[in-house]
Each structure stands twice: as structure tokens, then as C-alpha cells.
Amino acid sequence: MVDKAMDELQMIISGRIKKDGKEIVRVSFFRGKDYADGVLPDCVIEKSEGFERAEQILLEQYLKENCQNILVKAKEINPMKNWLGLK
């Protein structure tokens, strides 16, 4: 059921990560105990539990439509400052 509480969705964005010589950003979606892990710039959901396939497709569409904005936000993330509680 695609309309199942998509309003209650939370999203977490990682900073930029180097993987296999390529820069990626991880994006995780949470809804209660359900989760879906995606990766940019590929805009694919790599792992999911609790989200139906139709919902995963909607999340991938969201990633595609918002890829550039998410990548800009990821550049602003400083994991060390976040870990130390600095702004």
C-alpha cells in the first residue's frame, strides 16, 4: 500500500564518502521500524526492509528529482564537527 504513512518518513544524509574511487552520498529513509538505504549519484535503493517495491520506486524517484540538492547538503556535512557537537 503505497500511501501507507509516507508522511511520517524521515531522511538522513551522510557526508561525501569515497568508495571504489568514486564519491558517493548515502541516504537513509526511516518510517518507524521500516528503513530504506539509497546511494547517490546512482539514485538507487540498495537495501530496504518494510517498504513495498512501489514505495522503493517512489523513493528512487525522489532521489533522482532531488539529487543535486542532496549532494549540495552532503558537502556541508562535517562528520568530525557533528561528532564533537560543534557548529
C-alpha contacts under 8 A as a table, 3 or more apart, distances in Angstrom:
res1	aa1	res2	aa2	distance
1	M	4	K	5.62
1	M	52	E	7.37
2	V	6	M	7.72
2	V	52	E	7.29
2	V	54	A	6.33
2	V	55	E	5.55
3	D	6	M	6.14
5	A	8	E	5.48
5	A	9	L	7.39
5	A	31	R	7.82
6	M	9	L	5.43
6	M	31	R	7.69
8	E	31	R	6.01
9	L	29	F	6.53
9	L	30	F	5.65
9	L	31	R	4.93
10	Q	29	F	5.55
10	Q	30	F	5.06
10	Q	31	R	6.43
11	M	27	V	6.88
11	M	28	S	5.58
11	M	29	F	4.51
11	M	30	F	6.35
12	I	27	V	5.72
12	I	28	S	5.18
12	I	29	F	6.54
13	I	25	V	7.15
13	I	26	R	6.04
13	I	27	V	4.70
13	I	28	S	6.63
13	I	70	I	7.55
13	I	73	K	7.96
13	I	74	A	6.48
14	S	17	I	7.91
14	S	25	V	5.79
14	S	26	R	5.28
14	S	27	V	6.41
14	S	74	A	6.16
14	S	77	I	7.31
15	G	25	V	6.23
15	G	26	R	7.71
15	G	74	A	4.65
15	G	75	K	6.28
15	G	76	E	7.58
15	G	77	I	5.13
15	G	78	N	6.75
15	G	79	P	6.88
16	R	23	E	6.35
16	R	24	I	5.77
16	R	25	V	5.11
16	R	26	R	7.98
16	R	74	A	5.99
16	R	75	K	6.44
17	I	23	E	5.55
17	I	24	I	5.28
17	I	25	V	6.08
18	K	21	G	6.00
18	K	22	K	5.48
18	K	23	E	4.57
18	K	24	I	6.26
19	K	22	K	5.22
19	K	23	E	6.25
19	K	24	I	6.88
24	I	39	V	6.68
24	I	40	L	5.53
24	I	41	P	6.34
25	V	39	V	5.74
25	V	40	L	5.11
25	V	41	P	7.21
25	V	71	L	7.09
25	V	74	A	6.92
26	R	37	D	7.15
26	R	38	G	5.86
26	R	39	V	4.62
26	R	40	L	6.38
27	V	37	D	5.91
27	V	38	G	5.03
27	V	39	V	5.92
27	V	40	L	7.56
28	S	35	Y	7.00
28	S	36	A	5.71
28	S	37	D	4.48
28	S	38	G	6.08
29	F	35	Y	5.49
29	F	36	A	5.14
29	F	37	D	6.43
30	F	33	K	7.13
30	F	34	D	5.76
30	F	35	Y	4.55
30	F	36	A	6.73
31	R	34	D	5.07
31	R	35	Y	6.36
32	G	35	Y	7.99
33	K	50	G	7.48
34	D	48	S	7.69
34	D	49	E	5.56
34	D	50	G	4.55
34	D	51	F	6.42
35	Y	48	S	5.61
35	Y	49	E	5.50
35	Y	50	G	6.54
35	Y	51	F	7.04
36	A	45	I	6.51
36	A	46	E	7.65
36	A	47	K	5.76
36	A	48	S	4.09
36	A	49	E	6.42
36	A	51	F	7.12
36	A	56	Q	7.54
37	D	45	I	5.53
37	D	46	E	5.77
37	D	47	K	5.20
37	D	48	S	6.15
38	G	43	C	6.66
38	G	44	V	5.38
38	G	45	I	4.00
38	G	46	E	5.42
38	G	47	K	7.15
38	G	60	E	7.75
39	V	42	D	6.06
39	V	43	C	5.66
39	V	44	V	5.81
39	V	45	I	6.61
39	V	46	E	7.13
40	L	43	C	4.91
40	L	44	V	7.26
40	L	63	L	7.61
40	L	67	C	6.99
40	L	71	L	7.79
41	P	67	C	6.83
43	C	60	E	5.66
43	C	61	Q	7.76
43	C	63	L	5.33
43	C	64	K	5.59
43	C	67	C	7.38
44	V	60	E	5.47
44	V	63	L	7.72
45	I	48	S	7.15
45	I	56	Q	6.68
45	I	59	L	7.57
45	I	60	E	6.31
48	S	51	F	6.43
48	S	56	Q	7.91
51	F	55	E	5.85
51	F	56	Q	6.34
52	E	55	E	5.20
52	E	56	Q	6.36
53	R	56	Q	4.94
53	R	57	I	6.25
54	A	57	I	5.13
54	A	58	L	6.45
55	E	58	L	4.99
55	E	59	L	6.26
56	Q	59	L	4.98
56	Q	60	E	6.18
57	I	60	E	5.05
57	I	61	Q	6.15
58	L	61	Q	4.97
58	L	62	Y	6.17
59	L	62	Y	4.94
59	L	63	L	6.23
60	E	63	L	4.99
60	E	64	K	6.25
61	Q	64	K	5.08
61	Q	65	E	6.17
62	Y	65	E	5.16
62	Y	66	N	6.02
63	L	66	N	5.20
63	L	67	C	5.30
64	K	67	C	5.19
66	N	69	N	5.42
66	N	70	I	6.13
67	C	70	I	5.23
67	C	71	L	6.12
68	Q	71	L	5.09
68	Q	72	V	6.24
69	N	72	V	5.15
69	N	73	K	6.32
70	I	73	K	5.04
70	I	74	A	6.12
71	L	74	A	4.99
71	L	75	K	6.39
72	V	75	K	5.28
72	V	76	E	6.87
73	K	76	E	5.28
73	K	77	I	6.85
74	A	77	I	5.27
75	K	78	N	7.92
77	I	82	N	7.89
78	N	81	K	5.46
78	N	82	N	6.21
79	P	82	N	5.03
79	P	83	W	5.98
80	M	83	W	5.06
80	M	84	L	6.16
81	K	84	L	5.10
81	K	85	G	5.92
81	K	86	L	4.85
81	K	87	K	6.52
82	N	85	G	4.95
82	N	86	L	5.98
82	N	87	K	7.27
83	W	86	L	7.72
